[in-house]
Amino acid sequence: MKDKFVSDIKKVVVFGGGTGLSCLLSGLKLFPIDVTTVIAVSDNGSSTGVLKEELDIPAVGDVGKVLLSMANVDEDFINLLQYRFEKDGSLHNHPVRNIMLAALIDTKGNLTEATKYMARILNVKGTVLPLTEEKVDLVGKGSNGEYYGEEEVSLNIKNIDRLCYDHEVHVSDEILQKIRESDLIIFSPGSLYTSILPHLLSGQVVDALDECSAPLMYVSNLVTQPGETDDYSVGDHIKVLNRYLNKRKIDIVVANNAHIDSRIIDRYFSTENKTPVMIDTSLSDDPDIEIIEGHVFNIENGKIRHDPLKTAYLIFSYLMDRLS
């Protein structure tokens, strides 16, 4: 019976980066799912960008955030790794987790082994893997020229026709095999152009997605991102993802259909120029897309966030009902 139970556990690969991914994973870890998380490493902002340039390493920031979201250790240890040095000096604004990962790259030889070691320390359930071992930067190409680095790309989305990397990156056989063996592929919520699409800039990843039989799911953002996805609907996000996919297209989308208090929406618009991401009526009529709707948000310190448990429950229910 034990062997049968193990064989029945569904294998899920999640692509993403940033807060949206961490929130999703903190819910998925509560369910009996074999989760492999692949994280983009092209960030060049804040502490991550400084370490990336000074030490000539891949971006470690999102890797650290994801590891903490999946951790099963006491709160004091998590708080320690989240701590940012506040005093002026060479360590200013660096979180301990980033320093630790940078040190582990030196001692373990690469970011993948550093990540796996830190995952063991944090008793992480599942597998966390960086997309590539290489120091890599996003490049946005448009009629007005090229924009280098995630920060420049984010500020110039409207001038960009196509994203790519500054060089062709190598993706490990382990990641490609995980994709081919998966029961479900998930693109997490997060910055569409700088956290999600970077995974689809690898021809190796796109080819592996073409070869796998797993459905492709997108967990939609709750609000737009100023300068990147202004006025985007759920369907607009899917169109962008599909443009970077090859033979495969998004099969399922998980989206919020619950009412958000108008006072919170007004505050988001007036202070951050963000609006809710709405489900298109035309999308509902598309026979090629399955929409899983629900109340998938909560308000955390005045911020609209995905509810980890509710969102993960919808995904787990899909796995059990549709893929069993």
MARTI-928655 format. One record per residue (C-alpha): x, y, z. Coordinates in pm, 1 decimal, always signed. Layout:
N
((X Y Z))
...
***
This chain:
324
((+0.0 +0.0 +0.0))
((+287.0 +236.6 +79.9))
((+441.0 +191.1 -266.5))
((+103.6 +252.3 -430.1))
((+57.7 +574.5 -230.8))
((+403.1 +698.9 -331.6))
((+333.8 +621.7 -698.4))
((+2.7 +811.1 -679.0))
((+165.5 +1135.6 -563.5))
((+144.9 +1385.0 -849.0))
((+457.5 +1552.6 -979.4))
((+427.5 +1927.2 -1027.2))
((+682.0 +2168.0 -1175.7))
((+637.7 +2535.6 -1087.0))
((+809.9 +2818.2 -1277.1))
((+833.7 +3164.7 -1126.6))
((+1006.3 +3412.1 -901.7))
((+933.7 +3679.0 -642.6))
((+657.8 +3717.6 -384.3))
((+383.8 +3554.3 -593.1))
((+578.4 +3231.5 -625.6))
((+669.9 +3223.4 -255.0))
((+306.4 +3272.9 -158.8))
((+189.5 +2990.8 -387.3))
((+454.3 +2749.1 -263.7))
((+377.7 +2814.3 +101.9))
((+32.9 +2671.0 +27.0))
((+139.4 +2382.5 -199.3))
((+377.8 +2248.2 +66.5))
((+71.6 +2166.6 +281.5))
((-53.3 +1906.5 +30.9))
((+80.7 +1562.1 -68.9))
((+238.2 +1677.6 -397.1))
((+590.5 +1627.1 -529.9))
((+680.2 +1988.2 -612.7))
((+983.3 +2096.4 -813.0))
((+1030.6 +2472.1 -827.5))
((+1242.3 +2628.0 -1101.7))
((+1352.8 +2984.7 -1033.8))
((+1472.2 +3251.9 -1274.9))
((+1813.0 +3397.1 -1183.9))
((+1828.5 +3709.6 -1402.0))
((+1733.8 +3965.6 -1135.9))
((+1977.1 +4257.6 -1105.5))
((+1820.1 +4479.2 -840.8))
((+1892.1 +4554.4 -474.6))
((+2112.3 +4313.9 -276.5))
((+2085.2 +4047.3 -544.9))
((+2223.7 +4276.0 -813.5))
((+2516.3 +4387.8 -597.9))
((+2620.4 +4030.9 -514.6))
((+2569.1 +3924.2 -874.8))
((+2814.6 +4184.7 -1001.7))
((+3067.0 +4178.6 -718.2))
((+3093.4 +3799.1 -697.1))
((+3012.5 +3712.7 -1061.7))
((+2732.8 +3472.2 -960.8))
((+2371.0 +3412.3 -1068.6))
((+2100.9 +3613.2 -891.2))
((+2029.9 +3446.3 -555.2))
((+1747.0 +3665.4 -420.0))
((+1443.6 +3474.1 -545.0))
((+1609.3 +3141.0 -464.6))
((+1643.1 +3249.2 -102.9))
((+1284.1 +3374.9 -82.1))
((+1147.8 +3049.0 -220.3))
((+1356.2 +2835.8 +15.5))
((+1218.6 +3027.6 +313.6))
((+859.9 +2996.7 +188.6))
((+906.0 +2617.2 +170.0))
((+1098.8 +2587.7 +497.6))
((+984.1 +2370.1 +785.6))
((+1194.3 +2512.7 +1069.5))
((+1130.4 +2736.1 +1368.7))
((+1030.1 +3097.9 +1317.7))
((+1341.9 +3239.8 +1482.7))
((+1565.6 +3074.2 +1223.9))
((+1349.7 +3205.2 +938.4))
((+1359.0 +3554.8 +1089.3))
((+1737.9 +3532.4 +1111.0))
((+1771.4 +3443.3 +742.1))
((+1527.5 +3722.0 +648.3))
((+1720.3 +3981.3 +848.0))
((+1869.4 +4268.1 +643.0))
((+2171.1 +4456.4 +773.3))
((+2058.5 +4813.3 +837.0))
((+2381.4 +4988.5 +934.9))
((+2582.5 +5164.9 +667.0))
((+2870.9 +4962.8 +532.0))
((+2946.0 +4684.2 +286.3))
((+2667.0 +4464.5 +425.6))
((+2398.0 +4735.9 +411.9))
((+2062.5 +4602.0 +280.9))
((+2194.4 +4248.0 +232.8))
((+1965.9 +3980.0 +383.5))
((+2143.3 +3697.6 +563.4))
((+1994.8 +3438.6 +323.0))
((+2165.8 +3605.6 +25.1))
((+2502.9 +3613.2 +203.3))
((+2458.2 +3249.6 +300.0))
((+2374.7 +3139.9 -54.7))
((+2669.4 +3336.5 -195.0))
((+2900.7 +3161.3 +53.3))
((+2752.4 +2822.2 -32.4))
((+2815.8 +2880.2 -403.5))
((+3184.6 +2911.6 -314.1))
((+3191.8 +2609.2 -85.4))
((+2961.4 +2379.5 -284.3))
((+3076.6 +2480.9 -631.1))
((+2755.1 +2608.5 -789.4))
((+2411.4 +2751.1 -713.0))
((+2225.5 +2422.3 -765.0))
((+2430.3 +2242.1 -500.3))
((+2415.3 +2548.4 -273.8))
((+2035.4 +2550.6 -306.7))
((+2004.7 +2178.4 -236.2))
((+2224.4 +2207.8 +73.4))
((+2027.1 +2503.7 +209.2))
((+1703.0 +2314.0 +135.8))
((+1825.2 +2032.3 +361.5))
((+1910.4 +2278.2 +638.1))
((+1562.5 +2429.3 +611.8))
((+1390.4 +2089.1 +588.4))
((+1227.3 +2191.0 +259.6))
((+965.8 +1954.7 +121.5))
((+1019.0 +1923.6 -253.2))
((+1296.9 +2031.1 -487.3))
((+1416.9 +2385.8 -558.3))
((+1638.9 +2444.6 -863.2))
((+1781.0 +2759.8 -1025.8))
((+1703.2 +2782.4 -1397.8))
((+2073.4 +2801.9 -1484.8))
((+2413.9 +2813.2 -1317.2))
((+2522.7 +3109.5 -1528.2))
((+2528.5 +3477.3 -1450.3))
((+2270.3 +3599.4 -1699.5))
((+2085.9 +3921.3 -1782.3))
((+1756.4 +3993.5 -1954.3))
((+1764.8 +4188.5 -2279.8))
((+1463.3 +4362.2 -2430.1))
((+1476.2 +4430.6 -2802.5))
((+1262.6 +4689.8 -2979.3))
((+1257.7 +4938.3 -3262.7))
((+1423.2 +5199.8 -3038.5))
((+1714.6 +4976.4 -2941.5))
((+1798.8 +4728.7 -2669.5))
((+1749.6 +4739.4 -2292.1))
((+1984.7 +4543.6 -2067.2))
((+1904.1 +4405.8 -1724.8))
((+1577.9 +4329.9 -1547.8))
((+1535.9 +4681.8 -1410.8))
((+1573.9 +4848.6 -1753.7))
((+1347.9 +4589.5 -1915.5))
((+1077.9 +4647.3 -1654.0))
((+1084.1 +5023.2 -1717.1))
((+1062.3 +4990.0 -2096.7))
((+812.5 +4709.6 -2165.5))
((+610.0 +4928.9 -2401.8))
((+921.5 +4978.9 -2617.7))
((+1012.9 +4609.5 -2627.7))
((+904.1 +4367.8 -2898.4))
((+1091.3 +4061.7 -2776.5))
((+1278.7 +3940.7 -2469.2))
((+1592.3 +3727.9 -2472.5))
((+1904.9 +3667.9 -2263.7))
((+2241.1 +3834.1 -2317.0))
((+2370.8 +3488.8 -2415.7))
((+2230.9 +3140.8 -2466.7))
((+2194.6 +2969.0 -2129.8))
((+2236.5 +2604.0 -2038.2))
((+1961.1 +2433.8 -1836.8))
((+2045.8 +2119.3 -1639.1))
((+1932.0 +1773.5 -1744.2))
((+1767.2 +1743.1 -1402.1))
((+1527.1 +2029.8 -1476.9))
((+1448.4 +1900.4 -1826.4))
((+1378.3 +1552.5 -1689.9))
((+1152.0 +1694.7 -1418.0))
((+950.5 +1873.9 -1688.2))
((+913.8 +1559.9 -1900.4))
((+799.7 +1349.9 -1602.1))
((+556.7 +1604.4 -1456.2))
((+182.0 +1564.8 -1416.9))
((+122.9 +1941.5 -1414.3))
((+325.8 +2248.9 -1511.5))
((+242.7 +2573.2 -1327.5))
((+342.9 +2928.5 -1415.8))
((+311.9 +3116.4 -1089.3))
((+182.2 +3465.9 -1022.7))
((+452.6 +3731.0 -1033.0))
((+605.0 +3989.6 -1264.2))
((+500.7 +3857.6 -1604.2))
((+793.1 +3991.3 -1807.0))
((+1073.6 +3967.1 -1552.8))
((+988.1 +3666.5 -1333.2))
((+773.7 +3431.6 -1546.8))
((+877.7 +3479.6 -1910.1))
((+1252.2 +3438.1 -1837.4))
((+1190.1 +3063.5 -1808.2))
((+1054.7 +3055.1 -2163.0))
((+1361.0 +3229.9 -2305.9))
((+1543.9 +2897.3 -2290.1))
((+1496.1 +2686.0 -2600.5))
((+1573.1 +2377.8 -2390.7))
((+1281.7 +2450.6 -2156.0))
((+1038.6 +2525.3 -2440.5))
((+1140.8 +2204.4 -2619.5))
((+1092.1 +2001.7 -2299.9))
((+744.9 +2155.5 -2256.5))
((+664.3 +2052.0 -2614.8))
((+768.8 +1695.8 -2532.3))
((+579.5 +1659.8 -2204.5))
((+213.4 +1561.4 -2181.5))
((+136.1 +1755.7 -1862.2))
((-125.3 +2034.7 -1881.0))
((+9.6 +2390.4 -1856.3))
((-152.8 +2601.3 -1582.3))
((-121.8 +2973.1 -1517.9))
((-209.3 +3111.7 -1173.4))
((-315.4 +3462.7 -1263.7))
((-191.7 +3776.7 -1095.2))
((-445.0 +3955.7 -876.9))
((-345.9 +4310.2 -976.4))
((-160.6 +4470.1 -1265.9))
((+200.8 +4585.1 -1251.3))
((+252.8 +4952.8 -1343.4))
((+454.2 +4994.7 -1660.0))
((+445.1 +4623.8 -1739.3))
((+85.1 +4504.1 -1746.2))
((-128.4 +4818.5 -1724.1))
((-494.4 +4734.3 -1800.1))
((-409.8 +4367.6 -1866.9))
((-688.6 +4114.9 -1820.5))
((-634.5 +3747.0 -1739.6))
((-657.4 +3675.5 -2110.9))
((-391.2 +3936.5 -2191.7))
((-147.1 +3761.7 -1957.0))
((-219.7 +3428.7 -2126.3))
((-165.7 +3575.5 -2476.0))
((+181.4 +3693.6 -2374.1))
((+271.2 +3355.0 -2226.4))
((+144.6 +3174.3 -2535.8))
((+357.3 +3397.6 -2758.1))
((+671.8 +3265.6 -2588.8))
((+558.2 +2904.0 -2584.3))
((+600.8 +2695.9 -2899.5))
((+361.1 +2411.2 -2982.4))
((+207.8 +2410.3 -2636.5))
((-32.9 +2673.5 -2502.1))
((-181.2 +2745.8 -2159.8))
((-452.1 +2487.7 -2084.0))
((-582.5 +2601.9 -1744.7))
((-591.9 +2929.3 -1556.8))
((-662.0 +2981.5 -1187.3))
((-811.7 +3326.7 -1135.8))
((-985.1 +3527.2 -865.9))
((-1356.5 +3593.0 -909.0))
((-1428.1 +3728.1 -562.1))
((-1513.8 +4089.0 -486.9))
((-1230.1 +4308.2 -358.3))
((-1333.6 +4595.5 -132.8))
((-1360.9 +4914.3 -339.5))
((-1166.8 +5111.4 -76.4))
((-868.2 +4880.1 -122.1))
((-894.3 +4902.3 -501.2))
((-909.6 +5283.1 -485.5))
((-604.8 +5294.9 -258.3))
((-408.7 +5062.8 -488.3))
((-491.2 +5279.9 -787.9))
((-419.6 +5613.5 -620.5))
((-92.5 +5509.8 -451.2))
((+53.0 +5245.1 -687.0))
((-147.9 +5282.3 -1009.9))
((-251.7 +4915.8 -989.0))
((-590.9 +4772.4 -1085.6))
((-745.8 +4424.9 -1038.3))
((-680.8 +4169.1 -1311.4))
((-1025.6 +4076.4 -1442.2))
((-1145.7 +3757.6 -1612.2))
((-1241.4 +3832.8 -1973.7))
((-1587.4 +3729.9 -2088.9))
((-1431.7 +3612.5 -2416.4))
((-1193.3 +3389.2 -2221.7))
((-1488.8 +3216.0 -2060.1))
((-1610.1 +3116.2 -2406.0))
((-1272.7 +2981.8 -2522.0))
((-1300.2 +2599.9 -2547.0))
((-920.6 +2562.2 -2529.4))
((-892.2 +2720.1 -2183.6))
((-1030.6 +2579.0 -1861.2))
((-1093.4 +2848.9 -1601.8))
((-1080.3 +2758.4 -1233.8))
((-1234.7 +3050.5 -1048.0))
((-1251.2 +3113.7 -677.5))
((-1192.5 +3345.7 -385.1))
((-815.3 +3313.6 -390.5))
((-698.1 +3631.8 -220.1))
((-661.6 +3771.5 +127.8))
((-558.7 +4111.5 +261.6))
((-224.6 +4104.4 +440.3))
((-103.5 +4428.3 +600.3))
((-322.7 +4620.5 +357.9))
((-181.3 +4429.9 +57.7))
((-377.0 +4206.9 -178.5))
((-207.6 +3867.2 -175.8))
((-293.7 +3519.4 -297.2))
((-434.4 +3312.4 -14.1))
((-178.4 +3029.0 -3.8))
((-417.0 +2762.7 +125.0))
((-716.9 +2848.9 -94.9))
((-505.7 +2877.1 -409.9))
((-315.6 +2555.0 -342.1))
((-641.2 +2374.9 -260.5))
((-784.3 +2458.1 -603.8))
((-468.5 +2326.0 -768.5))
((-466.4 +2009.1 -557.6))
((-836.3 +1952.5 -629.7))
((-766.2 +1982.0 -1002.7))
((-487.6 +1726.3 -971.4))
((-710.2 +1481.8 -786.3))
((-1028.8 +1530.8 -990.5))
((-893.8 +1569.1 -1344.8))
((-562.8 +1387.9 -1347.0))
((-631.9 +1083.0 -1127.9))
***
